């Protein structure tokens, strides 16, 4: 629950939404929202998860109707995960992208030889 709470807080703060304002919008107390963000609560209603997703898009979503094969699905999923990682750890994101890019270059050189 802590990871979810940290994600909620990070996105809320990035969007410039205050704790009290956001709690009111979600229909919960500011104390509950604070406890959720700090990992001090163990319960969350599904309806609140839906509201959090609607407001903050805390979980990556992929329209499977637009993706016609597994490779495209995986590429889109990695794209979304990298965007999330970049918000919290841009240096690690850069490292991962550089590693993938260099790996592709190496494999392309080997296959064209």
PyMOL commands that set and color helices and strands:
alter all, ss='L'
color gray80, all
select helices_A, chain A and resi 2-14+19-26+30-37+46-56+64-66+70-88+90-112
alter helices_A, ss='H'
color red, helices_A
deselect
rebuild
show_as cartoon
